[in-house]
């Protein structure tokens, strides 16, 4: 609000302020949306009182005192809508899975019928989600693992599963970290996930139908391979797929076999240092692709064998090498990753900076940094910040 001279309206009480700035802040005596003492003025999708007395969405679970659960839309969950999971001694084998008394098993949390599952610490369990709509949220360093052989997480049937900030590792034997079996219409969206150390024959993620959406995630150091997609739809953006596969595996980073209905998007990913058996395409292999599809703005560089292969899979505005691939805007240059082993972010000397498709619209990179930082977006998962 303004006074008669056009300056800020000075207040001495809340009664002199009106929405959307209905709180009088002292000692400035100006009307704002909230103050630390009156943070409850913020609610809904903007529950946190931020800088300058403005309400904003939550960015961490700790900002939601009533439920310790920040939802993807920036609102704070009601604790009654969340099933809480934590290892002993923080959790016990109980059916309530409440904030006060977390349970130790995802199976118990699923049995509550609640939409949101909140994981803390390391959970050792083989989990199957079938015909359910579930959102799994994670505290920092939360991990789902399995010490016995087999798959860790199976998403089946007509499920619609969203997972945020969870590490999934430890698959062994014939298992995979995440498996979407054939015959279902399931959809899995994994955001800011970490798939590492899955040493089973299935690798990190095996999709045999349905839909995989993978965003801002790390898929690395899985000896069985990175991501296998068969008869599936998929959207892979802002991911690093690195150091997967080995001398005996049939693929390294990414294998696409046939296509399912829906989207087929691979944009702004970094796929590097993956391995495989003799004559294996260790970067991105396309097999039995019956319709032309195109992938753009990716780094596929420095994998142990052939970088990309397959009929009907085209590449644009991508850095592919050391073997050259023809396509609009394609490059064949060392992307010049940083010195930290396993980081795979580009340095300021990289020639992929400002070389992505000028018509691209992706707004952030793997770390949530804004794109573009310069005149154009950078190729790959990371946007260099000057």
NORCORLIN-V329452 format. One record per run of one state. SS is the DSSP state (a for helix, b for strand, c for the rest). FROM is the first residue (numbers start at 1). TO is the last residue. If there is no record, write none. Layout:
<<SS;FROM;TO> <SS;FROM;TO>>
This chain:
<<c;1;1> <b;2;2> <c;3;7> <b;8;8> <c;9;9> <b;10;10> <c;11;13> <a;14;16> <c;17;17> <b;18;18> <c;19;20> <b;21;21> <c;22;22> <b;23;25> <c;26;29> <b;30;32> <c;33;38> <a;39;41> <c;42;42> <b;43;43> <c;44;45> <b;46;46> <c;47;47> <b;48;49> <c;50;50> <a;51;53> <c;54;54> <b;55;56> <c;57;60> <a;61;63> <c;64;69> <b;70;70> <c;71;75> <b;76;76> <c;77;78> <a;79;81> <b;82;86> <c;87;91> <b;92;92> <c;93;102> <b;103;103> <c;104;105> <a;106;111> <c;112;115> <b;116;120> <c;121;121> <b;122;124> <c;125;126> <b;127;130> <c;131;132> <b;133;138> <c;139;142> <b;143;145> <c;146;149> <b;150;150> <c;151;152> <b;153;156> <c;157;159> <b;160;164> <c;165;166> <b;167;169> <c;170;171> <b;172;172> <c;173;175> <b;176;180> <c;181;186> <b;187;191> <c;192;193> <b;194;196> <c;197;202> <b;203;207> <c;208;210> <b;211;215> <c;216;217> <b;218;220> <c;221;226> <b;227;230> <c;231;232> <b;233;237> <c;238;239> <b;240;242> <c;243;253> <b;254;257> <c;258;263> <b;264;267> <c;268;269> <b;270;272> <c;273;280> <b;281;287> <c;288;292> <b;293;296> <c;297;298> <b;299;301> <c;302;305> <b;306;309> <c;310;312> <b;313;316> <c;317;318> <b;319;321> <c;322;330> <b;331;331> <c;332;336> <b;337;337> <c;338;345> <b;346;346> <c;347;363> <b;364;364> <c;365;369> <b;370;370> <c;371;386>>
